[in-house]
Amino acid sequence: MTDQSSLSTVDPNSGYCSATKIFHSLRTPVTLPPLTTPLSISDYVLSLLYVSPHFSPSSSLLIDAGSGNSLSYSSFLRHVDSLSSSLPPIPARHVALVVSPPSFHIPVLYFSLLSLNVVVSPANPLSTPSELTHLVSLSNPFIIFTVSSLLPNFSSEIVKNVRVILLDSPEFDSMLTRPSQITPRRRVAAVNQDDSAVILYSSGTTGRVKGVELSHRNLIALTAGYYERHQEDESTRETRQVSLVPLPLFHVFGFTMLLRAVSLSETLVMMERFDFEKMLSAVEKYKVTYMPVSPPLIVAMAKSDLVKKYDISSLNVLGCGGAPLGKEVAERFKARFPDVEIIQVR
């Protein structure tokens, strides 16, 4: 959290503080809960959801772009509460490694574990057996959640020493529907905001995969930024927002987009893997209003004739990140889509 006493020495043009040698954002600081308040990122996100003017229990939280299947907010919240009380005891601040193809079980599992002060460690389901062994050595999980088709990728030693729960098993299904033994939205574990919330993994392009820890406070601050930006634009919005995420939920972008969608009471359209034309089709079919993109995707949308085949007039905001967006590309895109705002995400 920013030391307010140091802000007087911050250069108003660069954000650089000569006293601390730290660069600060020049934007107005977002409102954050007191650091001393016990609070998990999952409970913080749900607290924002419940006060959203667009929140409707019957509306869809998740839609699978491929199958068209959906999960409503009411089902999501019910499953989170059931799973939170049904999971086997996991010591606070211990790690749960999650290795699974995309499914609606994943967001439910994330929120349940985070509320219990269990560190969520999502990994790429395409990881090789040797890569999974490396990830286990990095995170030292207390428990592993995976699916039956991926279980053979774990060594016999790992399976022997670490408890494994299969997300496609009757055991897990029963945990999602078992009547909650705790008062809804009340958890048994106190969570300090400085506690680790997730361990996310690098892509390994500069060597072996590395684990990156983020605290509940990190994710709360990120979500608060999304929320306050949304509040600034709320007066111009007449309908619920629909976001399309072309990245899996084990990826940092997909993970944080899930938190964003729930906090803003949005519908999140999930794609199992990215395909440009299927992305355009999903935008048309589900009336997508917001989408995170990279500069190459902005280029493709500005140039491709495929775009003309689909009605993507519902789009109003693109969040561009991953690399700087060139002025020429932005101008070319704006000429073709004058009503779509591009926000640079850093």
Steps between C-alpha positions, in 0.01 A plus 500: 500500500630845412657702778297819474779705663725430201254630242609860560835416338346331194579671170159598354622430146673163539362363828855445628559543874855615574466400867406135439633465143164352401280593205136560598189505285381852422139387509280565800562221756221243517312441824625188675377326816723553807796265485429387857156367402505120452375454143550253219488598134199274451298665778606845377383421147168359622444807720517713184275262311220522754478881478512510120184654348523243219525195725232242429531145641339356189738666254793309352841536654674263259428392144704241312539647150549155348203313647273789596462357853466755778531531877275746682611716790259319733650160410853636530440645847321187618783277377765723662330476839446124469856433393646724771336287767553164327869508412729291719689705762785691336732695733489875449771643271571159348496455123242336276633420153222515238570329166191466285355579157250791498176431685245677718644312798816710488356842605299331776813326626707820489250700705451220755872446557578872522227553758658224710844666485636224279755615242370428150764385250346453153714332234481430129324164440729447199803482730716194446567250781846650558352852506238393754772349718682834482182693591442273798856564617443876470165522679518202738123444488304354787230385257459466122181551300505350151294278268526127438650538151792701641568287807752275316715810437581515871774271623409213732704668773294820478169310504624297798602801708243764402125462526330523160136591436362444150273777376314256273424255780170431683682600820558854374151527352354417841710775660338756269147404595534397865301731732734757652585442865604862549306823478514617137787743429656434841824310488690310765843648423614852582693643207757774538521712188877454491459120486592337170193439283638348182814359344493565126761367261716666238499368144856372520622695197815613686575170670309263723153597616498722809229546761379851583315561827227763528330593826132558564591869532657499151182359350273725708688808374476380139128428531440835670659672201269317259202580722565873530557533126168323449326735742627800301341359185183368665287800406550425129408132524145383453544122501706233673845461357621184328873427491676253273817337631701321232752386762469203741430559869838361608662796320544820704289696251216247507522472879473875560228536237293250700538714812410809299188344349358384834574829677317690224212250468594436138456196280830335405519311172777239510693361202686171540764616251541812290379508140452836327183416308344314795574807710310720252213249496483503882494881507204497262311213667535614860502878440842539660568854622854468642800296399866487610731496199864524394639742236517226230128439548431872458696482173297199383170668579606815318609313185313169468209462259360228730376775729247605233324162530396560862297757689733617776320830560442402866871556576567827678831447684819307432763466772834476318802360685808284467694757297473869404246582230641710216332828413457405133329172590271672748402762244431237234281306741315815605428587139331163453333482843437860612266397782743257669725639773848354544640504854871431540540245780837503674 
